[in-house]
Amino acid sequence: MASEKAWSIACFCNLLMLIIGIILTSCSFDTVGALEYALVYDSNWKAVERDEIYEETRSFVGLGRSFVTFPREFIPISFRSSTGTVDGRPADGPTIDSWSGDGQNINVDLSLQISLVKENIPKLYYVWGQYWKNIARIQILRTIKDTTATFPTNVFFQNRALLAASMKREVRNMLLEDNFFQLEDLQLRSIILPEPFEEAILDKILKIQQQNTTRYNQEVVVLMEQKEVEQAVAEANASVTLSTASAEGDRMVRVQKAQALRELVQTYGEYYRLIKDELGLADDPTLSEDERRAAISFFIWSRMGKRHMATSARQMVGFETPMVSI
């Protein structure tokens, strides 16, 4: 009986130890999600292991040890007038109450997305602990306020793209100092100004637009006048060119006529000389120059008279000139 009782106690103790071992073993496992990074936290020694960063796993970490998780996806941070949830995410704070370089109060509504630098996660935990997101939010808020204070108030109306680009650049540079995060994107959604000031800015913008419109209209009138002047100059140049061409044409015609007349006179003179030589008037010393001219004129007149009075003219054999019939 005693042996059976001891055997029963031994079996019970072994079973109890097995159950305790199973429970302790199951408590020594922990999991990391698909969208998470993790560090192993040892609650026995109150320390975090820096050697390894875990991703999507179910691992044996030991008793009193567990995973401290960090988001692997983008971390959204938003400051908006409505503090309710948008896309299932609550706002991280109201609109940023800031000021311009002129001292004007301004409320900025924006959102941004950051991501963790994986290799610096252990350092992030040791420096900022479990409240790293709140500290990052405070630093981003301070940087946004410092950036808006460098711009005059009219920039918030006229050049919001420049303002958003400057905010994005300054926040990125600030995050790079510790290199715990990197900025993925920043959206400047709206700028809220006091209503009286906003109306004054709108009036100023409208007046500037009117001035620009007037200046543009003046430029159009000036350009139209320049066009008319250039057209008149072109027409005058064309008229001068046409007149020059006409005068040159008339000169060339007169020159050609003069040359033709000269050639005709030369031809007449040559034929007078031939007639004079043919009649032998040049060799007769008894005749004066006037008598030679009178003889030549009589000869030409008599020939022309015969041709005019002739009823016909025909070429005869042995004669160089046609014979006329009267």
C-alpha positions as CSV (number, residue, x, y, z in Angstrom):
1,M,0.0,0.0,0.0
2,A,2.8,2.4,0.9
3,S,4.5,1.7,-2.4
4,E,1.4,2.3,-4.4
5,K,0.8,5.6,-2.5
6,A,4.4,6.7,-3.2
7,W,4.0,5.8,-6.9
8,S,0.8,7.8,-7.1
9,I,2.5,10.8,-5.5
10,A,5.4,10.5,-7.9
11,C,3.1,10.3,-10.9
12,F,1.2,13.3,-9.7
13,C,4.4,15.3,-9.2
14,N,5.7,14.4,-12.6
15,L,2.4,15.4,-14.2
16,L,2.3,18.6,-12.3
17,M,5.9,19.4,-13.4
18,L,5.0,18.6,-17.0
19,I,2.0,20.9,-16.9
20,I,4.1,23.6,-15.3
21,G,6.9,23.1,-17.9
22,I,4.4,23.3,-20.7
23,I,2.9,26.5,-19.3
24,L,6.4,28.1,-18.7
25,T,7.5,27.1,-22.2
26,S,4.5,28.6,-23.8
27,C,5.0,31.8,-21.8
28,S,8.6,31.9,-23.2
29,F,7.4,32.5,-26.8
30,D,6.3,35.8,-28.2
31,T,5.3,37.0,-31.7
32,V,6.1,40.0,-34.0
33,G,3.5,41.1,-36.5
34,A,4.0,41.6,-40.3
35,L,4.0,45.4,-39.9
36,E,6.2,45.6,-36.8
37,Y,9.8,45.8,-35.7
38,A,10.6,44.4,-32.2
39,L,13.3,44.4,-29.5
40,V,13.6,41.9,-26.7
41,Y,12.9,43.4,-23.3
42,D,14.2,41.5,-20.3
43,S,12.0,42.3,-17.3
44,N,14.4,40.4,-15.0
45,W,17.3,42.8,-15.7
46,K,15.2,45.7,-16.8
47,A,17.2,46.0,-20.1
48,V,16.7,45.8,-23.8
49,E,18.9,43.8,-26.0
50,R,20.5,45.9,-28.7
51,D,22.1,43.1,-30.7
52,E,19.1,42.1,-32.9
53,I,16.0,43.7,-34.3
54,Y,13.2,41.2,-35.0
55,E,10.7,41.3,-37.9
56,E,7.5,39.1,-38.3
57,T,8.4,36.1,-36.2
58,R,7.3,33.8,-33.4
59,S,10.4,33.2,-31.3
60,F,11.5,31.7,-28.0
61,V,12.6,34.6,-25.9
62,G,12.7,33.0,-22.4
63,L,10.9,33.6,-19.2
64,G,10.4,37.2,-18.1
65,R,11.3,38.4,-21.6
66,S,9.0,39.8,-24.2
67,F,9.0,41.8,-27.5
68,V,8.7,45.6,-27.4
69,T,7.2,46.4,-30.8
70,F,7.5,49.4,-33.1
71,P,5.5,50.2,-36.2
72,R,7.1,49.2,-39.5
73,E,4.6,51.1,-41.7
74,F,4.3,54.9,-42.1
75,I,3.5,56.7,-38.8
76,P,0.8,59.4,-39.5
77,I,0.8,62.6,-37.4
78,S,-1.9,65.2,-38.0
79,F,-2.9,68.5,-36.6
80,R,-6.5,69.5,-37.6
81,S,-9.4,71.6,-36.4
82,S,-11.5,68.5,-35.9
83,T,-10.0,66.2,-33.3
84,G,-12.2,63.3,-34.2
85,T,-11.1,60.3,-36.2
86,V,-10.4,60.5,-39.9
87,D,-9.9,57.2,-41.7
88,G,-10.1,55.5,-38.3
89,R,-7.2,57.5,-36.9
90,P,-7.6,60.2,-34.2
91,A,-5.9,63.5,-34.6
92,D,-2.6,64.0,-32.7
93,G,-3.6,67.6,-31.8
94,P,-5.7,70.6,-32.9
95,T,-4.5,73.0,-35.5
96,I,-1.1,74.5,-34.8
97,D,-1.5,77.9,-33.2
98,S,1.4,79.8,-34.7
99,W,2.3,83.3,-35.9
100,S,3.8,84.9,-38.9
101,G,7.0,87.0,-39.2
102,D,4.8,90.1,-38.8
103,G,3.4,88.8,-35.5
104,Q,0.0,87.8,-36.9
105,N,-1.7,84.8,-35.3
106,I,-2.2,81.9,-37.7
107,N,-3.6,78.4,-37.4
108,V,-2.0,75.7,-39.5
109,D,-3.9,72.5,-40.4
110,L,-1.5,69.9,-41.7
111,S,-0.6,66.2,-41.6
112,L,2.6,64.3,-42.2
113,Q,4.0,60.8,-42.4
114,I,7.2,59.6,-40.9
115,S,8.9,56.2,-40.7
116,L,11.4,54.6,-38.3
117,V,15.1,54.2,-39.2
118,K,15.4,50.5,-38.4
119,E,19.1,50.4,-37.4
120,N,18.5,53.2,-34.8
121,I,15.5,51.7,-33.1
122,P,17.5,50.4,-30.0
123,K,19.0,53.9,-29.6
124,L,15.6,55.4,-29.9
125,Y,14.2,53.3,-27.1
126,Y,17.1,54.1,-24.8
127,V,16.9,57.8,-25.5
128,W,13.2,58.4,-25.7
129,G,11.7,55.3,-24.1
130,Q,8.2,54.2,-24.8
131,Y,7.0,57.8,-25.4
132,W,9.0,58.3,-28.5
133,K,6.0,59.3,-30.6
134,N,4.9,62.1,-28.2
135,I,8.4,63.5,-28.2
136,A,8.6,63.3,-32.0
137,R,5.3,65.1,-32.2
138,I,6.5,67.9,-29.9
139,Q,9.6,68.4,-31.9
140,I,7.7,68.5,-35.2
141,L,5.2,71.0,-33.6
142,R,8.1,73.3,-32.5
143,T,9.8,73.1,-36.0
144,I,6.5,74.1,-37.7
145,K,6.0,77.1,-35.5
146,D,9.6,78.2,-36.0
147,T,9.2,77.9,-39.8
148,T,6.0,79.9,-40.0
149,A,7.6,82.7,-38.0
150,T,10.1,83.3,-40.8
151,F,7.5,84.3,-43.4
152,P,5.5,87.5,-43.7
153,T,1.8,87.2,-43.5
154,N,1.1,87.8,-47.2
155,V,3.0,84.6,-48.1
156,F,0.3,82.6,-46.3
157,F,-2.1,83.9,-48.9
158,Q,0.0,84.2,-52.0
159,N,2.5,81.4,-52.0
160,R,1.4,78.5,-49.9
161,A,3.4,76.1,-52.1
162,L,6.6,77.8,-50.9
163,L,5.4,77.6,-47.3
164,A,4.7,73.9,-47.5
165,A,8.1,73.2,-49.2
166,S,9.9,75.1,-46.4
167,M,8.0,73.2,-43.7
168,K,8.8,69.9,-45.3
169,R,12.5,70.8,-45.7
170,E,12.9,72.1,-42.1
171,V,11.1,69.0,-40.6
172,R,13.2,66.7,-42.6
173,N,16.4,68.4,-41.5
174,M,15.3,68.3,-37.8
175,L,14.6,64.5,-38.0
176,L,17.9,63.9,-39.6
177,E,19.7,65.4,-36.6
178,D,18.9,62.3,-34.4
179,N,18.3,60.1,-37.4
180,F,15.5,58.2,-35.6
181,F,12.9,59.0,-38.2
182,Q,12.7,60.0,-41.9
183,L,10.0,62.2,-43.3
184,E,8.0,60.5,-46.0
185,D,5.6,63.4,-46.9
186,L,3.9,66.5,-45.5
187,Q,0.5,68.0,-46.5
188,L,-0.4,71.6,-45.7
189,R,-4.1,71.4,-45.8
190,S,-5.3,74.8,-44.8
191,I,-4.2,78.1,-43.3
192,I,-6.7,79.8,-40.9
193,L,-6.4,83.5,-40.4
194,P,-8.6,85.9,-38.3
195,E,-11.6,87.0,-40.4
196,P,-10.9,90.8,-40.4
197,F,-7.3,90.3,-41.4
198,E,-8.4,87.8,-44.1
199,E,-10.8,90.3,-45.6
200,A,-8.1,93.0,-45.6
201,I,-5.7,90.6,-47.4
202,L,-8.4,89.8,-50.0
203,D,-9.0,93.5,-50.6
204,K,-5.3,94.0,-51.1
205,I,-5.0,91.1,-53.5
206,L,-8.0,92.4,-55.5
207,K,-6.4,95.9,-55.7
208,I,-3.1,94.3,-56.8
209,Q,-5.0,92.4,-59.5
210,Q,-6.7,95.6,-60.7
211,Q,-3.3,97.3,-60.9
212,N,-1.9,94.4,-62.8
213,T,-4.9,94.4,-65.2
214,T,-4.4,98.1,-65.8
215,R,-0.7,97.7,-66.5
216,Y,-1.4,94.8,-68.9
217,N,-3.9,96.9,-70.8
218,Q,-1.4,99.7,-71.1
219,E,1.2,97.2,-72.4
220,V,-1.4,96.0,-74.9
221,V,-2.0,99.6,-76.1
222,V,1.7,100.2,-76.4
223,L,2.2,97.0,-78.4
224,M,-0.6,97.9,-80.7
225,E,0.8,101.4,-81.3
226,Q,4.3,99.8,-81.9
227,K,2.6,97.5,-84.4
228,E,1.0,100.3,-86.3
229,V,4.3,102.3,-86.3
230,E,6.2,99.3,-87.6
231,Q,3.4,98.7,-90.3
232,A,3.7,102.4,-91.4
233,V,7.4,102.2,-91.5
234,A,7.2,99.0,-93.6
235,E,4.7,100.6,-96.0
236,A,7.0,103.7,-96.3
237,N,9.9,101.4,-97.0
238,A,7.9,99.6,-99.6
239,S,6.8,102.9,-101.2
240,V,10.4,104.1,-101.3
241,T,11.6,100.8,-102.8
242,L,8.8,100.9,-105.4
243,S,9.6,104.6,-106.3
244,T,13.3,103.7,-106.5
245,A,12.6,100.8,-108.7
246,S,10.3,102.9,-111.0
247,A,12.9,105.6,-111.3
248,E,15.6,103.1,-112.1
249,G,13.4,101.5,-114.7
250,D,12.7,105.0,-116.3
251,R,16.4,105.8,-116.3
252,M,17.2,102.5,-117.9
253,V,14.5,103.1,-120.6
254,R,15.9,106.6,-121.3
255,V,19.5,105.2,-121.5
256,Q,18.3,102.6,-123.9
257,K,16.6,105.2,-126.1
258,A,19.6,107.4,-126.0
259,Q,21.8,104.5,-127.0
260,A,19.5,103.6,-129.8
261,L,19.3,107.2,-131.0
262,R,23.1,107.4,-130.9
263,E,23.4,104.2,-132.9
264,L,20.9,105.6,-135.4
265,V,22.8,108.9,-135.7
266,Q,26.0,106.9,-136.2
267,T,24.3,104.8,-138.8
268,Y,23.1,107.9,-140.6
269,G,26.5,109.4,-140.5
270,E,28.1,106.2,-141.8
271,Y,25.7,106.0,-144.7
272,Y,26.2,109.7,-145.4
273,R,29.9,109.0,-145.6
274,L,29.4,106.0,-147.9
275,I,27.1,108.1,-150.1
276,K,29.7,110.8,-150.2
277,D,32.5,108.4,-151.1
278,E,30.3,106.6,-153.6
279,L,29.5,109.9,-155.4
280,G,33.1,111.1,-155.3
281,L,32.2,114.2,-153.5
282,A,35.0,113.8,-150.9
283,D,37.7,113.9,-153.6
284,D,36.4,117.0,-155.4
285,P,38.3,120.0,-154.1
286,T,36.2,122.5,-155.9
287,L,33.2,121.8,-153.7
288,S,32.7,123.3,-150.3
289,E,31.3,121.4,-147.3
290,D,27.8,123.0,-147.7
291,E,27.8,122.1,-151.4
292,R,28.7,118.5,-150.6
293,R,25.8,118.3,-148.1
294,A,23.4,119.9,-150.6
295,A,24.5,117.4,-153.2
296,I,24.0,114.4,-150.8
297,S,20.6,115.7,-149.7
298,F,19.5,116.1,-153.4
299,F,20.7,112.6,-154.2
300,I,18.7,111.1,-151.2
301,W,15.6,113.2,-152.1
302,S,15.7,112.2,-155.7
303,R,16.0,108.5,-154.8
304,M,13.1,108.8,-152.3
305,G,11.1,110.7,-154.9
306,K,11.6,108.0,-157.5
307,R,10.5,105.3,-155.0
308,H,7.5,107.3,-154.0
309,M,6.4,108.0,-157.6
310,A,7.2,104.5,-158.9
311,T,4.4,102.1,-159.7
312,S,6.6,99.1,-159.0
313,A,10.2,98.1,-158.3
314,R,12.0,95.1,-159.5
315,Q,15.5,93.6,-159.2
316,M,17.4,93.6,-162.5
317,V,20.3,91.5,-163.4
318,G,23.6,93.5,-163.3
319,F,22.2,96.2,-161.0
320,E,22.9,96.3,-157.3
321,T,19.7,98.2,-156.4
322,P,16.1,97.6,-157.5
323,M,15.0,99.4,-160.6
324,V,11.8,101.5,-160.4
325,S,9.1,101.9,-163.0
326,I,7.5,105.3,-163.3
